[in-house]
Amino acid sequence: MRMAALASAAERAVLQEEFNWLLREEVHSVLRQLQDILKEASHRFTLPVGGSEGPLKQENFILGSSNADQVKGVLTLQGDALCQADINVKMPRNNQLLHFAFRDDKQWKLQQIQDARNHVNQAIYLLTNRSANYQFKTGSEVIKLMDAVMLQLTRARNRLTTPATLTLPEIALSGLTKMFTPSLPPDILVNFYINLNKLCLTVYQLHALQPSSTKNFRPAGGSILHNPGAMFEYNNQRYEVSHVHKVECVVPWLNDALVFFTVSLQLCQQLKDKISVFSGFWNYKLY
């Protein structure tokens, strides 16, 4: 019995030393890895022309579609701003070709990119808020930090993977209709959004419902993508969506950012798991 107690005491001493090393060395090693990865992610959102100073470079993307060629165009992205959109729309009813582009004095901020970048920078701040000489005292302190970092990374990822659900009147009121020259006709609505690593454009062609229409009017709710047949009212006029065209382009650096988020979240979870393993040994209390 006495030998068992001595063995247990010796094992606990070894365990304590391993845990101290984890808090003193490995935690800081993981924090440095996370900082490096997330700084790379942050740089993807703000790529300068050269070096660390200067204006952000502009990138052109050709819109692609799986359905015919009803919508074609080129989008110019500069950081989190869509600074130019040159779009051709072929109207199905009469094959008329419409061309419209952003006015020279207009840019459209992509809030999803802006928010994702802000969450990444907040995660970096949390990681750099403790110097390399800082000594973590408890496992719970580390887990609390990892949870805070993971929350910011999850929010950053979700902003890119989960576009906002909007009603058709909200799209009509968004200000996009005032971005173009020539002005969009009243029977066209457009919406831009990010979905994973893609920049998407949806063009809605509308049919004005006459007051004498016998159609049962049911306003559509919020959605990422509205289907033909969706109805809404705007400026005392009722409309029905007659055609929907979705086109998109892959933005490679958004894909890079998503990979960095995934790797960082895995590193955070692995560190949390290592901390938790110690608490499982002989009901060893770390907190």
For each residue, the residues with C-beta under 8 A, 3 or more apart:
1: 4 5
2: 5 6
3: 6 7
4: 1 7 8
5: 1 2 8 9
6: 2 3 9 10
7: 3 4 10 11
8: 4 5 11 12 282
9: 5 6 12 13
10: 6 7 13 14
11: 7 8 14 15 282
12: 8 9 15 16 282 284
13: 9 10 16 17
14: 10 11 17 18
15: 11 12 18 19 278 281 284
16: 12 13 19 20
17: 13 14 20 21
18: 14 15 21 22 278
19: 15 16 22 23 139 278 286
20: 16 17 23 24
21: 17 18 24 25 26
22: 18 19 25 26 27 274 275 278
23: 19 20 26 27 135 136 137 138 139 142
24: 20 21 27 28 135 136
25: 21 22 28 29
26: 21 22 23 29 30 271 274
27: 22 23 24 30 31 136 142 271
28: 24 25 31 32 132 134
29: 25 26 32 33
30: 26 27 33 34 267 270 271
31: 27 28 34 35 127 130
32: 28 29 35 36 132
33: 29 30 36 37 267
34: 30 31 37 38 123 127 149 264 267 268
35: 31 32 38 39 124 127 128
36: 32 33 39 40
37: 33 34 40 41 260 263 264 267
38: 34 35 41 42 120 123 124 127 153 260 264
39: 35 36 42 43 124
40: 36 37 43 44 256 260
41: 37 38 44 45 120 256 257 260 261 264
42: 38 39 45 46 117 120 121 124
43: 39 40 46 47
44: 40 41 47 253 254 256 257 260
45: 41 42 79 80 113 116 117 120 253 257
46: 42 43 56 79 117
47: 43 44 56 57 79 253
48: 51 52 53 54 55 56 57
49: 54 55 56 57
50: 54
51: 48 54
52: 48
53: 48
54: 48 49 50 51
55: 48 49 78
56: 46 47 48 49 78 79
57: 47 48 49 78
58: 76 77 78 83
59: 76 77 78 251
60: 74 75 76 77
61: 74 75 76 77 199 249 250 251
62: 73 74 249
63: 71 72 73 74 75 87 201 247 248 249
64: 247 248 249
65: 68 69 70 71 72 245 246 247 248
66:
67: 70 245
68: 65
69: 65 72 90
70: 65 67 89 90 92 203 243 245
71: 63 65 87 88 89 90 201 203 245 247
72: 63 65 69 87 88 247
73: 62 63 85 86 87 88 201 247
74: 60 61 62 63 84 85 86
75: 60 61 63 82 84 85 86 199 201 249
76: 58 59 60 61 82 83 84 85
77: 58 59 60 61 81 82 83 199 251
78: 55 56 57 58 59 81 82 83 107
79: 45 46 47 56 113
80: 45 109 110 111 113 114 117
81: 77 78 107 108 109 110
82: 75 76 77 78 85 102 107 108 109 110 192 199
83: 58 76 77 78 102 107
84: 74 75 76 101 102
85: 73 74 75 76 82 101 102 108 179 180 192 201
86: 73 74 75 99 101 102
87: 63 71 72 73 99 100 101 190 201 203
88: 71 72 73 97 98 99
89: 70 71 97 98 99 100 188 203 245
90: 69 70 71 95 96 97 98
91: 94 95 96 97 98 205
92: 70 95 205 243
93: 96
94: 91
95: 90 91 92
96: 90 91 93
97: 88 89 90 91
98: 88 89 90 91 185 188
99: 86 87 88 89
100: 87 89 180 181 182 183 184
101: 84 85 86 87 180 181
102: 82 83 84 85 86 106 107 108 179 180 181
103: 106 179 180 181
104:
105:
106: 102 103 178 179
107: 78 81 82 83 102
108: 81 82 85 102 176 179 192
109: 80 81 82 114
110: 80 81 82 113 114 192 193 194 199
111: 80 114 115
112: 115 116 159 160 163 164 193 194
113: 45 79 80 110 116 117 159 160 194 254
114: 80 109 110 111 117 118
115: 111 112 118 119 155 156 159
116: 45 112 113 119 120 156 157 159 160 257
117: 42 45 46 80 113 114 120 121 156
118: 114 115 121 122
119: 115 116 122 123 152 153 155 156 159
120: 38 41 42 45 116 117 123 124 152 153 156 257
121: 42 117 118 124 125
122: 118 119 125 126 152
123: 34 38 119 120 126 127 149 152 153 156 264
124: 35 38 39 42 120 121 127 128
125: 121 122 128 129
126: 122 123 129 145 148 149 152
127: 31 34 35 38 123 124 130 145 149
128: 35 124 125
129: 125 126
130: 31 127 134 145
131: 134
132: 28 32
133:
134: 28 130 131
135: 23 24
136: 23 24 27 141 142
137: 23 141
138: 23 141 142 286 287
139: 19 23 142 143 275 276 278 279 286 287
140: 143 144 286 287
141: 136 137 138 144 145
142: 23 27 136 138 139 145 146 271 272 275
143: 139 140 146 147 272 275 276
144: 140 141 147 148
145: 126 127 130 141 142 148 149
146: 142 143 149 150 268 269 271 272
147: 143 144 150 151 272
148: 126 144 145 151 152
149: 34 123 126 127 145 146 152 153 264 268
150: 146 147 153 154 265 268 269
151: 147 148 154 155
152: 119 120 122 123 126 148 149 155 156
153: 38 119 120 123 149 150 156 157 261 264 265 268
154: 150 151 157 158 265
155: 115 119 151 152 158 159
156: 115 116 117 119 120 123 152 153 159 160 257 261
157: 116 153 154 160 161 258 261 262 265
158: 154 155 161 162
159: 112 113 115 116 119 155 156 162 194
160: 112 113 116 156 157 194 195 196 197 254 257 258
161: 157 158 195 196 258
162: 158 159
163: 112 193 194 195 200 224
164: 112 193 224
165: 222 223 224
166: 170 171 174 191 222 223 224
167: 170 171 219 220 221 222 223 232
168: 171 172 189 204 220 226 230 232 234 239 241
169: 172 173 232 233 234
170: 166 167 173 174 222
171: 166 167 168 174 176 189 190 191 204
172: 168 169 177 189 232 234
173: 169 170
174: 166 170 171 177 191
175: 178 179
176: 108 171 179 180 190 191 192
177: 172 174 180 183 184 189 190
178: 106 175 183
179: 85 102 103 106 108 175 176
180: 85 100 101 102 103 176 177 183 184
181: 100 101 102 103
182: 100
183: 100 177 178 180
184: 100 177 180 188 189 190
185: 98 188
186: 206 208
187: 205 206 207 208 239
188: 89 98 184 185 203 204 205 206
189: 168 171 172 177 184 203 204 206
190: 87 171 176 177 184 201 202 203 204
191: 166 171 174 176 201 202 204
192: 82 85 108 110 176 199 200 201
193: 110 112 163 164 200 202 224
194: 110 112 113 159 160 163 198 199 200 251 254
195: 160 161 163 198 200 224 248
196: 160 161 254 255 258
197: 160 250 251 252 254 255 258
198: 194 195 248 249 250 251 254
199: 61 75 77 82 110 192 194 248 249 251 254
200: 163 192 193 194 195 246 247 248
201: 63 71 73 75 85 87 190 191 192 246 247 248
202: 190 191 193 225 244 245 246
203: 70 71 87 89 188 189 190 244 245 246 247
204: 168 171 188 189 190 191 226 241 243 244
205: 91 92 187 188 241 242 243 244 245
206: 186 187 188 189 239 240 241 242
207: 187 239 240 241 242
208: 186 187 237 238 239
209: 213 215 217 231 237 238 239 240
210: 213
211:
212:
213: 209 210 217 238
214:
215: 209 231 240
216:
217: 209 213 231 233 238
218: 231
219: 167 231 232 233
220: 167 168 223 226 230 231 232
221: 167
222: 165 166 167 170
223: 165 166 167 220 226 230
224: 163 164 165 166 193 195
225: 202 244 246
226: 168 204 220 223 230 241 244
227: 230 241 244
228: 241 242 243 244
229: 240 241
230: 168 220 223 226 227 240 241
231: 209 215 217 218 219 220 238 239 240 241
232: 167 168 169 172 219 220 238 239
233: 169 217 219 236 237 238 239
234: 168 169 172 237 239
235:
236: 233
237: 208 209 233 234
238: 208 209 213 217 231 232 233
239: 168 187 206 207 208 209 231 232 233 234
240: 206 207 209 215 229 230 231
241: 168 204 205 206 207 226 227 228 229 230 231 244
242: 205 206 207 228
243: 70 92 204 205 228
244: 202 203 204 205 225 226 227 228 241
245: 65 67 70 71 89 202 203 205
246: 65 200 201 202 203 225
247: 63 64 65 71 72 73 200 201 203
248: 63 64 65 195 198 199 200 201
249: 61 62 63 64 75 198 199
250: 61 197 198 255
251: 59 61 77 194 197 198 199 254 255
252: 197 255 256
253: 44 45 47 256 257
254: 44 113 160 194 196 197 198 199 251 257 258
255: 196 197 250 251 252 258 259
256: 40 41 44 252 253 259 260
257: 41 44 45 116 120 156 160 253 254 260 261
258: 157 160 161 196 197 254 255 261 262
259: 255 256 262 263
260: 37 38 40 41 44 256 257 263 264
261: 41 153 156 157 257 258 264 265
262: 157 258 259 265 266
263: 37 259 260 266 267
264: 34 37 38 41 123 149 153 260 261 267 268
265: 150 153 154 157 261 262 268 269
266: 262 263 269 270
267: 30 33 34 37 263 264 270 271
268: 34 146 149 150 153 264 265 271 272
269: 146 150 265 266 272 273
270: 30 266 267 273 274
271: 26 27 30 142 146 267 268 274 275
272: 142 143 146 147 268 269 275 276
273: 269 270 276 277
274: 22 26 270 271 277 278
275: 22 139 142 143 271 272 278 279 286
276: 139 143 272 273 279 280
277: 273 274 280 281
278: 15 18 19 22 139 274 275 281 284 286
279: 139 275 276 283 284 285 286 287
280: 276 277 284
281: 15 277 278 284
282: 8 11 12
283: 279
284: 12 15 278 279 280 281
285: 279
286: 19 138 139 140 275 278 279
287: 138 139 140 279
